[in-house]
Amino acid sequence: MNGTLLAFSSLLILAKCLVIDGCEVNGVRCKMLSWHRYVYRPLRTYQHVESSEGCFDLCTKILESGSKANYFTYYADILVCRCSEKCLIDREEGDKRDVTDIEEDGDALISFVQGGQTFINPVSKDSYCNTKANRDAAIFFVSQFDPRERPAIFFNKDEVVFCGIGTVCRAFVIKQPRKVHPTYGLKDSRVNQMPVTFLNGTTWLLGGIDMYSKKPLTSTQLYHSDRTVTSSSVAMPQPMTVSCSVRIGDSQIFLVDGLSGDCFMLDTMQRYKWIPLPKMLSPKTEKLICAVAKNSGDPVVIVDGWKGKTGENKASQIFHVASQTWSYAPGETNYVIPYRSSMMSLGNSVISVGGFVNDDAGNQVKNSWIRMYDLKTGDWVVRGPELPIPIGEEITMLASKSLEMCKPKTEENI
């Protein structure tokens, strides 16, 4: 008997399963969807199941048709394939402790000002960036940009890459401020693209808006770790102007359209087809932000955004990957994350940085605190001391400890 979870390999890793071969998983709770027995016919039909691979294909088709099937079981001795839906993995308490103990890899926040300058805030207690002299020495410059028409910005090894200012990507070497590597070949001059970087170093550039026509684009492109750019044959599921995307597990992309609330999942290792997911609970008309947390090892996507400064504000929304359901954050119902802030993963959870808050006099000022989402209570709690430099709506990224952003320069590391 072979069984495996479909669509979300992050769950497969926890169960030590292989997508192609399948395996039996202990402690899986499922709701049975349908049975398909072997019936001999000259042509293959959905009932003609001769292998676990055939069973996998069959259940995947059922999943793609809009059902909740995400688990298959194949009985080789009687040639029976079972597709099950809404499956979750039950783990022992010891296993939960193992998968939740993820070290926080964040070292510093890098914020990009539209004039091309950067400023740095420490995140880790042992970061070199806790010293002002080190932070000042680590500042570097990048391309200028209009904050209303943002380029895609992401890390590639020890470089920060800007894509979307014209038809070129520019890679800025962090430790060598004047060293820039341009890469030409982008199909359009587009802004507001969504970059999603995979473990192999390839960054998927999703959608965006044409700088000149101001229309949303559905084509996607790939920026590879060797600084080359290629077109992808996989288009966006629909045009989007307010959206957010994140990587889940090793190969999946989660995508949500803020205006319509439509959500999709794409597995780059399987069929390169967008699978519709349940809609988010409260669509947004302005900025949309999202990041992935791990709740007892299972991935959840924290999503938030705004409907304008005076629009409807609700608690953060949580997409539970395993059950494919949405819920509101169960914590403080009157707390709203700062207007136009950023969100990023850190350790098991996610943090909210930057944006605008009201001071004691009621004036809107830049935010100088980091808040982390508490997976147990659903509250956004203050994390660490006040930041040396407040952050507004600047594009902000989390640098890992391996970059050693603010390490003093010596003859050995110059």
C-alpha positions in Angstrom: 0.0 0.0 0.0 1.3 3.4 -1.0 0.0 6.7 0.2 1.1 10.3 -0.1 -0.2 13.8 0.4 -0.7 15.8 -2.8 0.1 19.4 -3.7 2.1 20.4 -0.6 5.5 18.8 -0.3 6.2 20.8 2.9 3.9 18.3 4.6 5.6 15.4 2.8 9.0 16.3 4.2 7.5 16.1 7.7 6.1 12.6 6.9 9.3 11.5 5.1 7.4 10.8 1.9 8.4 11.1 -1.7 5.9 12.6 -4.1 6.7 10.3 -7.0 7.0 7.0 -5.2 4.5 7.5 -2.4 4.7 6.0 1.0 2.5 5.0 3.9 2.0 7.7 6.4 1.0 6.9 10.0 -1.5 9.1 11.8 -3.2 10.6 8.7 -6.8 11.9 9.4 -8.8 12.0 6.2 -12.3 12.2 4.9 -12.8 9.6 2.2 -13.8 11.0 -1.2 -14.1 8.1 -3.6 -12.9 4.6 -4.6 -11.7 3.6 -8.0 -11.3 -0.2 -8.7 -9.5 -1.8 -11.5 -11.8 -2.7 -14.4 -10.3 -4.1 -17.5 -11.1 -2.2 -20.7 -9.2 -1.8 -24.0 -8.6 1.9 -23.3 -7.4 3.4 -20.0 -10.1 5.0 -18.0 -10.2 6.5 -14.5 -11.0 3.0 -13.2 -8.0 1.4 -14.9 -5.4 1.9 -12.2 -2.3 -0.3 -12.5 0.3 1.5 -10.4 0.8 4.0 -7.6 1.9 6.6 -10.2 -1.5 6.1 -12.0 -3.3 6.5 -8.7 -1.3 9.7 -8.0 -2.3 11.1 -11.5 -5.9 10.2 -10.9 -6.2 11.9 -7.6 -4.3 14.9 -8.8 -6.9 15.3 -11.6 -9.6 15.2 -8.9 -7.8 17.8 -6.9 -7.4 20.1 -9.9 -11.1 19.8 -10.7 -11.8 21.7 -7.5 -12.2 19.1 -4.8 -10.3 18.9 -1.5 -8.6 15.6 -2.3 -5.0 15.8 -1.2 -4.1 12.2 -0.3 -4.0 9.0 -2.2 -3.7 5.4 -1.1 -2.9 2.6 -3.6 -3.4 -1.1 -2.8 -1.1 -2.9 -5.3 -2.4 -6.4 -4.4 -6.0 -5.6 -5.5 -5.3 -2.7 -7.8 -7.4 -0.3 -5.8 -6.8 3.5 -5.7 -8.4 5.6 -3.0 -8.6 9.4 -3.1 -9.1 11.2 0.2 -9.8 14.8 1.1 -8.8 17.3 3.8 -6.0 15.1 5.2 -3.9 16.2 8.1 -0.9 14.5 9.7 -1.2 13.7 13.4 2.2 13.9 15.0 3.3 12.9 18.5 4.1 15.7 20.9 7.8 14.9 20.6 7.7 15.3 16.8 5.9 18.7 17.2 8.8 20.0 19.4 11.3 18.8 16.8 9.7 20.6 13.9 8.9 23.8 15.7 12.4 24.5 17.0 13.5 26.6 14.0 16.4 29.0 14.7 15.8 32.6 13.8 18.2 33.4 10.9 17.5 37.1 10.7 20.4 39.4 11.3 19.4 42.9 10.0 16.7 44.8 8.2 17.8 46.6 5.0 15.4 49.4 4.0 15.6 51.0 0.5 14.9 54.7 0.1 13.6 55.9 -3.3 16.7 58.0 -3.9 18.8 54.8 -3.9 20.2 54.9 -0.4 19.8 52.2 2.2 19.7 52.2 6.0 20.1 49.3 8.3 18.5 48.2 11.6 19.6 45.2 13.7 17.3 42.2 14.4 19.6 39.8 16.2 21.1 40.4 19.7 24.5 39.3 18.4 24.4 41.2 15.1 27.3 43.4 14.1 24.6 45.9 13.2 23.9 46.8 16.8 26.8 49.2 16.6 26.0 52.5 14.8 29.5 52.8 13.3 29.2 49.3 11.8 25.7 50.2 10.4 27.0 53.4 8.8 30.0 51.6 7.3 27.7 48.9 5.8 25.4 51.4 3.9 25.4 50.9 0.2 23.5 52.5 -2.8 21.2 51.0 -5.3 19.0 52.2 -8.2 16.6 55.1 -7.7 13.0 54.2 -7.9 9.5 55.7 -7.6 7.8 54.4 -4.4 4.6 54.1 -6.3 6.1 52.0 -9.0 8.3 49.6 -7.1 10.8 47.2 -8.7 11.1 43.6 -7.6 13.9 43.4 -5.0 15.4 40.2 -3.7 18.6 38.5 -2.6 20.9 36.5 -4.8 23.7 35.1 -2.6 25.6 38.2 -1.4 23.8 40.5 -3.8 20.6 42.6 -3.8 18.9 42.4 -7.2 16.6 45.1 -8.6 14.3 44.0 -11.5 11.8 46.1 -13.3 13.4 49.5 -13.8 13.4 49.3 -17.6 14.1 45.9 -19.1 17.1 45.2 -17.0 17.9 43.6 -13.6 20.8 45.1 -11.6 22.6 43.0 -9.0 24.3 45.2 -6.4 27.1 43.4 -4.4 26.5 44.2 -0.8 30.1 44.2 0.4 31.4 46.1 -2.7 29.1 49.1 -2.9 30.3 50.2 -6.4 30.1 46.8 -8.0 26.9 46.3 -10.1 26.1 43.5 -12.5 23.4 44.4 -15.1 21.3 41.6 -16.7 19.3 42.5 -19.8 16.5 40.4 -21.2 13.3 41.3 -19.3 10.3 41.2 -21.7 8.7 44.4 -20.5 9.3 47.5 -18.4 7.2 46.4 -15.5 6.8 47.3 -11.8 5.2 45.8 -8.8 6.3 42.3 -9.7 6.3 39.7 -7.0 9.6 37.8 -6.5 9.6 34.3 -5.0 13.0 32.7 -4.5 13.4 28.9 -4.3 16.0 26.9 -2.6 18.0 26.4 -5.8 18.5 30.1 -6.0 16.1 30.8 -8.9 13.7 33.7 -8.4 10.3 33.6 -10.1 9.1 37.1 -11.1 5.3 37.0 -11.2 3.1 39.4 -13.1 3.5 43.1 -12.4 2.1 46.2 -14.1 3.4 47.7 -17.4 5.1 51.0 -16.6 3.6 52.7 -19.7 0.1 51.2 -20.3 -0.5 50.7 -16.5 -2.1 47.4 -17.3 -1.5 44.2 -15.2 0.6 41.6 -16.9 0.2 37.8 -16.6 3.5 36.6 -18.0 6.2 35.4 -15.6 10.0 35.3 -15.8 12.9 33.6 -14.1 16.0 35.2 -12.6 18.6 32.5 -12.1 21.5 32.5 -9.6 24.0 32.9 -12.4 22.4 36.3 -13.2 20.6 35.2 -16.4 16.9 35.9 -17.1 14.6 33.5 -19.0 10.9 33.6 -19.8 8.6 31.1 -18.2 5.8 29.2 -20.0 3.6 29.4 -16.9 1.3 32.5 -16.9 -0.4 34.0 -13.9 -3.9 32.5 -13.3 -5.4 36.0 -13.8 -4.3 39.7 -14.1 -3.7 41.2 -10.6 -2.9 44.7 -9.5 -3.0 44.1 -5.7 -1.5 40.8 -4.8 1.0 38.9 -2.7 2.9 35.6 -3.2 5.2 33.5 -1.0 7.0 30.2 -1.3 5.6 27.3 0.7 7.9 24.3 1.2 10.5 23.5 -1.5 8.5 24.1 -4.6 5.1 25.6 -4.1 4.0 29.2 -4.7 1.0 30.6 -2.8 -0.7 33.5 -4.6 -3.5 35.7 -3.5 -5.4 38.5 -5.4 -6.2 41.3 -2.9 -9.0 42.8 -5.0 -11.0 39.7 -5.7 -9.8 37.5 -2.8 -9.0 34.7 -5.2 -6.2 32.3 -4.1 -4.1 29.8 -6.0 -1.3 27.3 -5.4 1.3 26.3 -8.0 3.7 23.3 -7.6 6.8 23.9 -9.8 7.9 20.3 -9.4 4.7 18.7 -10.7 2.3 20.1 -13.2 2.9 23.8 -13.4 -0.8 24.4 -13.2 -2.4 26.9 -10.8 -4.8 25.1 -8.4 -7.7 27.3 -7.1 -7.9 27.6 -3.3 -10.7 29.0 -1.1 -11.0 32.8 -1.3 -9.6 35.0 1.5 -12.2 36.3 4.0 -11.7 40.0 3.5 -10.3 41.3 0.2 -8.1 44.4 0.2 -8.1 47.4 -2.2 -4.6 48.8 -1.5 -1.4 47.1 -0.4 -1.4 43.3 0.4 1.3 41.7 2.5 1.9 38.0 3.4 4.5 35.7 4.9 4.7 32.0 5.9 4.9 30.7 9.5 5.1 27.2 10.9 2.4 26.2 13.4 3.5 22.9 15.0 5.5 22.3 11.8 2.5 22.8 9.4 2.8 25.9 7.2 0.3 28.7 7.6 0.2 31.9 5.5 -0.4 35.2 7.4 -2.1 37.7 5.2 -2.9 41.4 5.8 -3.4 44.6 3.9 -5.5 47.8 3.7 -8.5 49.4 2.1 -7.0 52.9 2.4 -6.3 54.9 5.5 -10.0 55.2 6.5 -11.1 51.9 5.0 -12.3 48.8 6.8 -9.6 47.2 8.9 -9.8 43.7 10.3 -7.6 41.2 12.1 -4.9 39.4 10.1 -6.1 36.5 8.0 -4.6 33.0 8.3 -4.6 30.5 5.5 -4.1 26.9 6.9 -2.3 25.0 4.2 -3.0 21.5 5.5 -6.8 22.0 5.7 -7.0 24.6 3.0 -9.1 26.9 5.1 -9.1 30.6 6.2 -9.6 32.1 9.6 -9.0 35.5 11.3 -6.2 35.8 13.8 -7.8 34.9 17.2 -5.9 37.5 19.2 -6.6 41.2 19.8 -9.5 42.1 17.6 -8.9 45.8 18.0 -5.2 45.7 16.8 -4.4 46.6 13.2 -0.9 46.3 11.9 0.7 49.7 10.9 -0.5 51.2 7.7 1.7 50.2 4.7 4.1 48.1 6.8 6.0 45.0 5.6 5.7 41.4 6.7 8.4 38.7 6.5 9.1 35.3 7.9 11.4 34.9 10.9 12.0 31.6 12.6 8.7 29.8 13.1 6.6 33.0 12.8 6.4 36.2 10.9 7.2 39.8 11.9 5.6 43.1 11.0 8.1 46.0 10.4 7.7 49.6 9.3 4.6 51.5 8.3 2.9 54.4 10.0 1.4 54.7 13.5 -0.1 57.6 15.5 2.0 59.2 18.2 0.6 60.5 21.5 -0.5 63.8 19.8 -2.3 61.9 17.1 0.3 62.6 14.4 1.2 59.9 11.9 4.8 58.9 12.3 7.1 56.2 11.1 7.1 53.0 13.1 10.1 52.2 15.2 9.0 48.8 16.6 9.0 45.2 15.4 6.0 43.0 16.2 6.0 39.3 15.9 2.8 37.2 15.4 2.3 34.9 18.4 1.1 31.6 17.0 -0.4 30.5 20.3 -2.5 33.6 21.1 -2.9 35.2 17.7 -1.6 38.5 19.0 1.0 40.8 17.4 3.6 41.3 20.3 6.5 43.7 20.5 9.8 42.0 19.7 13.1 43.4 20.9 14.1 46.9 21.6 13.1 50.0 19.7 14.8 50.3 16.3 17.5 52.9 15.9 16.0 54.2 12.7 12.2 54.2 12.3 10.8 52.6 9.1 7.9 54.0 7.0 6.8 52.6 3.7 10.4 52.0 2.5 10.9 48.6 0.8 12.4 46.5 3.6 14.1 43.1 3.5 15.5 40.7 6.1 19.2 39.9 5.7 20.3 36.5 7.0 23.1 36.0 9.5 25.3 34.4 6.9 25.6 37.8 5.1 27.2 39.4 8.1 25.9 42.7 6.9 27.7 45.0 9.3 30.8 43.0 10.0 33.8 45.4 10.1 35.9 45.3 7.0 39.4 43.9 7.3 42.1 43.1 4.7 40.8 39.5 4.8 37.1 40.2 4.0 37.4 43.2 1.7 
